Amino acid sequence: MTAAPLQPTVSAPSRVRRATKIVATLGPASSDPDLLAEMIAVGVNVVRLNFSHGTAQDHIDRAAVVRAAAQREGREVAIMADLQGPKIRVGKFAEGRVQLEVGKPFVLDAARTEPGDINGVGLDYKELPRDVKAGDVLLLNDGLIVLTVERVLGEAVYTTVTIGGELSNNKGINKQGGGLTAPALTAKDMEDIKTAMGLGADYVAVSFPKNATDMEMARQLCNVAAAAAGIGHRPGLIAKIERAEAIPELEAILRVSDGIMVARGDLAVEVGNAAVPALQKKMIRMAREMDKVVITATQMMESMITNPVPTRAEVSDVANAVLDGTDAVMLSAETAAGKYPLETVRAMAEICAAAEAAEEPSRDADFTDRQFRRIDQSIAIGALFTAHHLGAKAIVAMTDSGSTALWMSRHRIHIPIYALTPKIATQRKMALYRNVRPLLMDTSADRDTALEQAEKHLRMRSIVQAGDVYAITCGEPMGQPGGTNMLKICRVNP
């Protein structure tokens, strides 16, 4: 697949103004350049490339289409490479599928080479017999089929069907309560990281990490691959929280990651559906408190794979994630393979905007009851506090790394944050930050000249006009990461 030349849009759909960002998965239903450009126009901020499907060249070609479509719309979006992770799956069946009945025996055999049948099937994951014991509960096909382990003999796991149903080729296996020893990063993931860095991915999502060590290893692999590809920036790392073992390690995982994804599918299978809503709220709260980003994912608009409108339950699900403070909500099969990818993005954007309109802004205590050792963090919070009380039209952060904009975005404030940066990699990375509008702007090394350039840039885009008050932060000397040390309150002259 190659990127076709994009023609200017005749009448681009208007974008709903909102703070929460939208992550959309690219797939057969959304790979057309014209459609993708429309999706970006109505609200996509981050495009997810699912490395569980397709070849390396497929991802390289699709990334080129994403960049071209964003350029056509005059916007920059982030690209997130989502690694497949370990394949904990059953093998294939002679007839493609079997119907399992409650109470019947079924054998999962790591040594089996012939296709499966009604009595048993082989395993892609050969370590399963060493990871389970009698009494363990295995959940297959996203928990739709449940097996209870009776005994383990050699390479064979003998089970009884507790909840039956249709089981087809290569369906996933989870162990209730967690405990499978499969490593988070496979040989395929390591090759995919090289591909991701080669195509310039802004974020890498790591599947099934159990602890901080998994994320630290991913960071090293990404940094080495980025250096080999000649990329000047390092990608943001997103830990997909989908294993039971990751929950007690959440704080440690967050500390070494740039953000997390509340991956509710596999997580629900391991910990139970009922536990997920409270865990979602805990993860969002903890991520924001630790100045990390958070994405809420899985089945958010699932019915729109086949229907042109969402269910009321889906609307509530998206809105509640927004009200909890998530940075982004994610679409998977809805945009990758669904019938209505454009309509789904538009509906999600409208839901986000409506939920945000009902939010309570941060109280004074949210700004003042925190202690900072860093000057740049103090300046960021000072800008929020001052702009909040002055009713400023905008908050502007002149930033090299994006850190100042990230800190500002951790607080609920109904004032848009405009992040001006000379680095396109920083602009793209900030596309995931809640309530941050990243803009590319080269600035002078002289502070006063840079401030004049910033205001001119804002006026040119009709962000501010004569009489408006805005707060702006920058660092002196200019252009040094982590150097934000100045806050200025400005009124735009006539």
C-alpha positions in Angstrom: 0.0 0.0 0.0 1.4 3.4 -1.0 0.3 6.9 -0.1 -1.6 8.4 -3.0 -1.3 12.2 -3.6 -3.9 14.0 -1.6 -6.1 16.7 -3.1 -7.3 19.7 -1.1 -10.6 19.0 0.7 -13.5 20.8 -0.9 -15.5 21.2 2.3 -14.0 19.6 5.4 -16.4 18.8 8.2 -16.1 21.1 11.2 -14.3 19.8 14.3 -16.0 19.9 17.6 -14.0 21.9 20.1 -13.1 19.6 23.0 -10.2 18.9 25.4 -10.4 15.0 25.4 -8.4 13.5 22.6 -9.5 10.6 20.2 -7.3 7.7 19.3 -8.5 5.8 16.2 -7.2 2.5 15.0 -6.3 2.3 11.3 -7.4 -0.7 9.3 -9.1 -1.8 6.1 -12.2 0.4 6.9 -10.2 3.6 7.4 -7.1 3.3 5.2 -8.5 5.3 2.2 -6.6 8.6 2.2 -9.7 10.7 1.6 -11.7 9.1 4.4 -8.7 9.3 6.8 -8.3 13.0 6.1 -12.0 13.5 6.9 -11.6 11.5 10.2 -8.7 13.8 11.1 -10.8 16.8 10.2 -13.7 15.8 12.5 -11.6 14.8 15.5 -8.9 12.1 15.3 -5.8 13.2 17.3 -3.8 10.0 17.4 -3.7 7.1 14.9 -3.1 3.7 16.2 -1.3 1.1 14.1 -2.1 -2.4 15.4 1.0 -4.5 15.0 -1.0 -7.7 15.7 -2.1 -7.5 12.0 -0.2 -6.8 8.8 3.4 -6.8 7.7 6.1 -4.3 8.4 5.6 -2.7 5.0 1.9 -2.4 5.6 2.6 -0.3 8.7 5.2 1.8 6.9 2.8 2.5 4.0 -0.1 3.4 6.4 2.1 5.7 8.4 2.9 7.6 5.2 -0.8 7.9 4.4 -1.4 9.3 8.0 1.3 11.9 7.6 0.0 13.0 4.2 -3.7 13.1 5.4 -2.7 15.2 8.4 -0.7 17.6 6.3 -3.7 17.9 3.9 -5.9 19.0 6.9 -3.2 21.4 8.2 -2.9 19.4 11.5 -0.4 17.1 13.1 -1.5 13.9 14.6 0.5 11.4 16.7 1.2 7.8 15.4 1.0 5.1 18.1 2.5 1.7 17.3 0.7 -0.9 19.4 2.8 -4.0 19.8 1.2 -7.5 19.7 2.8 -8.9 22.8 2.8 -12.7 23.6 0.5 -14.9 21.6 -1.3 -16.9 24.4 -3.7 -18.7 22.1 -5.0 -22.1 21.2 -4.0 -23.7 17.9 -6.1 -24.4 14.8 -9.0 -26.9 14.4 -9.5 -29.4 11.6 -12.8 -27.7 10.7 -11.9 -24.2 11.9 -14.1 -24.4 15.0 -15.7 -26.7 17.5 -18.8 -26.5 19.8 -17.8 -27.1 23.4 -20.5 -28.5 25.8 -20.7 -27.9 29.5 -19.4 -30.7 31.5 -17.4 -32.3 28.7 -13.6 -32.8 28.9 -11.3 -30.8 26.7 -7.5 -31.1 26.5 -5.1 -28.3 25.8 -1.9 -30.1 24.5 1.3 -28.2 23.9 2.8 -31.2 22.2 -0.1 -31.7 19.8 0.8 -31.0 16.1 -2.3 -32.2 14.3 -5.4 -29.9 14.0 -7.8 -29.8 17.0 -11.2 -31.4 17.4 -14.0 -31.7 19.9 -11.7 -33.4 22.4 -8.8 -31.1 22.4 -6.4 -28.7 20.6 -2.8 -27.7 20.4 -1.3 -24.5 21.8 0.7 -21.6 20.4 1.7 -20.9 24.0 3.9 -23.9 24.9 4.5 -22.9 28.5 0.8 -23.2 29.6 1.3 -26.7 31.2 3.9 -25.2 33.5 1.8 -22.1 34.4 -1.3 -23.9 35.6 -2.4 -26.5 38.2 -5.5 -28.4 39.1 -8.3 -26.0 40.2 -7.1 -23.1 38.0 -9.7 -21.5 35.7 -8.9 -20.7 32.1 -10.9 -18.2 30.1 -10.9 -18.5 26.3 -12.1 -16.1 23.6 -12.4 -13.0 25.8 -14.0 -15.0 28.6 -16.9 -16.4 26.6 -15.6 -20.0 27.2 -14.5 -21.1 30.7 -12.5 -24.3 31.4 -11.5 -25.7 34.8 -8.2 -27.4 35.0 -8.5 -31.0 36.4 -4.9 -32.1 36.1 -1.6 -31.5 34.2 0.2 -34.5 32.7 3.4 -33.7 30.9 2.6 -31.2 28.0 -1.2 -31.8 28.3 -3.7 -29.7 30.4 -6.8 -31.7 31.1 -9.9 -29.5 31.7 -13.7 -29.6 32.1 -15.9 -27.2 30.2 -17.6 -24.9 32.7 -19.1 -22.5 30.2 -19.4 -23.8 26.7 -19.8 -22.3 23.2 -18.0 -22.0 19.9 -14.2 -22.1 20.0 -12.5 -21.3 16.7 -8.8 -21.1 15.5 -6.2 -19.1 17.5 -8.5 -17.7 20.2 -6.8 -16.2 23.2 -6.3 -17.8 26.6 -6.3 -16.0 30.0 -5.9 -17.4 33.4 -8.3 -16.1 36.0 -6.4 -14.0 38.5 -3.4 -13.8 36.2 -0.2 -15.8 36.6 0.9 -16.7 33.0 4.7 -16.3 32.7 4.8 -15.2 29.1 7.2 -12.3 28.6 5.7 -8.9 27.6 8.2 -8.5 24.8 8.6 -11.2 22.2 11.0 -11.6 19.3 8.3 -10.3 17.0 7.8 -7.2 19.2 11.6 -6.5 19.1 11.5 -6.5 15.3 8.3 -4.4 15.3 10.0 -1.8 17.5 12.6 -1.3 14.8 9.8 -0.9 12.2 8.0 1.6 14.5 11.1 3.7 14.9 11.8 3.6 11.2 8.4 5.0 10.4 8.7 7.7 13.1 6.1 6.5 15.6 5.5 9.1 18.3 4.2 6.5 20.9 4.8 2.8 21.4 2.2 0.9 23.3 3.5 -2.2 25.1 1.1 -5.1 25.5 0.8 -7.2 28.7 3.6 -5.6 30.9 3.7 -7.2 34.3 6.0 -4.7 36.0 8.3 -1.8 35.6 11.2 -4.0 34.3 9.1 -4.8 31.2 8.7 -1.1 30.4 12.3 -0.4 31.1 13.3 -3.1 28.6 10.9 -1.6 26.1 12.4 1.8 26.6 15.9 0.6 26.0 14.9 -1.3 22.8 13.1 1.8 21.5 16.0 4.1 22.2 18.5 1.8 20.5 16.2 1.3 17.5 15.6 5.1 17.3 19.3 5.8 17.3 19.8 3.1 14.6 17.1 4.7 12.5 18.6 8.1 12.9 15.6 9.6 14.7 16.4 12.5 16.9 13.4 12.0 19.3 12.5 9.2 21.6 8.9 7.8 21.5 6.5 8.1 24.4 5.9 4.7 26.1 2.4 3.6 26.9 1.9 0.6 29.2 -1.3 -1.3 28.4 -2.7 -2.5 31.7 -4.3 -5.8 30.9 -2.8 -8.3 33.3 -3.9 -8.9 36.9 -0.2 -8.8 37.9 0.1 -5.2 36.7 -2.4 -3.8 39.1 -0.3 -4.0 42.3 2.7 -2.8 40.2 0.8 0.2 38.7 2.7 3.0 40.5 6.0 1.5 39.6 4.9 0.9 35.9 3.7 4.5 35.7 7.0 5.9 37.1 9.0 4.4 34.2 6.3 5.0 31.5 5.0 8.1 29.8 1.4 6.9 30.2 -0.9 4.0 30.5 -3.8 2.5 28.5 -6.8 1.1 30.5 -7.1 -2.0 28.2 -10.4 -3.2 29.5 -10.7 -6.3 27.4 -8.0 -8.7 28.6 -8.0 -7.0 32.0 -11.7 -7.8 32.5 -11.1 -11.4 31.6 -8.4 -11.7 34.2 -9.9 -9.7 37.1 -13.7 -10.0 36.3 -15.9 -7.5 34.5 -17.3 -6.1 37.8 -13.9 -5.0 39.0 -13.0 -3.0 35.9 -15.0 0.3 36.4 -13.4 1.0 39.8 -9.9 0.0 38.4 -10.5 2.4 35.5 -11.1 5.3 37.9 -8.1 4.4 40.0 -5.8 4.2 37.0 -7.0 7.5 35.6 -6.6 9.3 38.9 -3.2 7.8 39.6 -1.9 8.7 36.1 -3.0 12.3 36.4 -1.5 12.6 39.9 1.8 11.3 38.6 1.8 13.7 35.6 1.3 10.8 33.1 -1.1 10.5 30.2 -3.9 7.9 30.2 -6.0 6.4 27.4 -9.3 4.6 28.0 -9.9 1.8 25.5 -11.9 -1.3 24.5 -15.5 -1.5 23.2 -16.2 2.2 23.8 -18.5 2.5 20.7 -18.6 -1.2 19.9 -22.2 -1.2 18.4 -21.0 1.3 15.8 -19.1 -1.4 14.0 -22.4 -2.2 12.4 -24.8 0.6 13.5 -24.7 4.3 12.5 -25.4 5.5 16.1 -24.1 4.4 19.5 -26.2 2.9 22.3 -27.0 5.1 25.3 -24.8 2.8 27.4 -21.9 3.6 25.1 -22.5 7.3 25.3 -22.5 7.0 29.1 -19.3 4.9 29.0 -17.4 7.5 27.0 -18.8 10.4 29.0 -17.8 8.8 32.3 -14.3 8.3 31.1 -14.1 12.0 30.2 -15.6 13.0 33.5 -13.0 10.8 35.3 -10.3 12.9 33.5 -8.9 10.5 30.8 -6.6 12.2 28.3 -8.0 10.2 25.4 -10.7 7.7 24.4 -9.8 5.0 21.9 -11.6 3.3 19.0 -10.5 -0.1 17.9 -12.5 -2.2 15.5 -15.0 0.6 15.2 -12.6 2.5 12.9 -10.4 -0.4 11.8 -13.1 -2.7 10.4 -16.5 -1.0 11.1 -19.0 0.2 8.6 -19.1 3.8 10.0 -15.6 5.0 10.9 -16.3 8.7 10.2 -19.6 8.7 11.9 -18.1 7.0 15.0 -15.3 9.6 15.3 -17.9 12.4 14.9 -20.2 10.9 17.5 -17.4 10.4 20.0 -16.2 14.0 19.6 -19.7 15.3 20.4 -20.0 13.1 23.4 -16.6 14.3 24.7 -17.6 17.9 24.2 -20.9 17.5 26.0 -19.3 15.8 29.0 -16.6 18.4 29.3 -19.3 21.1 29.4 -20.6 19.6 32.5 -17.2 19.3 34.3 -16.5 21.3 37.4 -13.2 23.3 37.0 -10.3 22.8 39.4 -10.7 24.4 42.8 -8.0 26.7 44.2 -6.9 23.9 46.4 -6.0 21.8 43.4 -3.4 24.4 42.5 -2.1 25.4 45.9 -2.1 22.1 47.9 0.9 20.8 45.9 4.6 21.2 46.5 7.2 21.5 43.7 10.9 21.4 43.8 11.2 22.4 40.1 10.9 26.0 38.9 9.3 25.0 35.6 6.5 23.0 37.4 5.8 26.0 39.7 5.6 28.3 36.7 3.1 26.0 35.0 0.8 25.8 38.0 1.1 29.5 38.5 -0.1 30.1 35.0 -3.1 27.9 35.6 -4.0 29.6 38.9 -3.6 33.1 37.5 -5.5 32.4 34.3 -8.3 30.8 36.2 -8.9 33.8 38.4 -8.4 36.4 35.6 -10.8 34.5 33.2 -8.0 34.5 30.6 -8.9 33.7 27.0 -5.9 31.3 26.6 -2.9 29.9 28.3 0.2 29.7 26.1 3.2 27.5 26.8 6.4 28.1 24.7 7.9 24.7 25.1 10.8 22.7 23.7 10.0 19.3 25.2 6.3 19.6 26.0 6.7 19.1 29.7 5.2 22.4 30.7 2.1 21.8 28.6 1.8 18.3 30.1 1.9 19.6 33.7 -0.8 22.2 32.9 -3.0 19.6 31.3 -3.2 17.5 34.5 -5.6 20.1 36.0 -9.3 20.6 35.0 -9.5 24.1 33.7 -11.9 25.4 31.1 -9.3 27.5 29.4 -7.5 26.1 26.3 -3.8 25.5 26.5 -1.8 26.4 23.4 1.6 24.8 23.3 4.0 26.5 20.9 7.0 24.5 20.0 9.7 24.6 17.3 10.0 20.8 17.2 7.5 18.8 15.1 8.2 15.7 17.2 7.1 17.6 20.3 4.0 18.9 18.5 3.0 15.4 17.5 3.6 14.0 21.0 1.5 16.7 22.6 -1.5 15.7 20.4 -2.3 13.2 23.1 -2.4 15.6 26.0 -5.8 16.6 27.3 -6.8 20.3 26.6 -3.5 21.0 24.8 -3.6 22.4 21.3 0.0 22.0 20.0 1.2 24.4 17.4 4.5 24.5 15.5 6.3 27.8 15.6 10.0 28.8 15.3 10.9 31.5 17.7 13.7 34.0 18.2 16.4 33.3 20.7 15.6 36.8 22.1 12.9 36.5 24.8 11.0 39.8 24.0 11.1 39.1 20.2 9.8 35.5 20.9 6.9 36.8 22.9 6.0 39.2 20.1 6.1 36.4 17.6 3.9 34.2 19.8 1.2 36.9 20.1 1.3 37.5 16.4 1.0 33.7 15.8 -2.1 33.6 18.1 -3.7 36.6 16.5 -3.1 35.2 13.0 -5.0 32.0 14.1 -7.8 34.1 15.7 -7.0 32.5 19.1 -6.8 35.9 20.7 -8.0 39.4 19.6 -7.8 42.9 20.8 -8.6 43.3 24.5 -8.2 39.6 25.3 -6.1 38.6 28.3 -3.8 35.5 28.1 -1.1 34.0 30.2 2.2 32.9 28.6 5.2 30.9 29.9 8.6 30.6 28.5 12.2 30.0 29.5 15.3 32.2 29.4 17.6 31.5 27.8 15.3 30.4 25.1 15.2 26.9 23.6 16.5 24.9 26.6 14.4 21.9 27.7 13.2 22.2 31.2 14.1 25.8 31.3 10.6 27.4 31.8 11.1 30.1 34.3 8.9 33.0 33.3 5.2 33.8 33.5 3.7 36.9 31.9 0.1 38.1 31.8 -0.6 39.9 28.6 -3.5 42.0 27.2 -3.7 42.1 23.4 -3.4 45.7 22.1 -5.9 47.1 19.6 
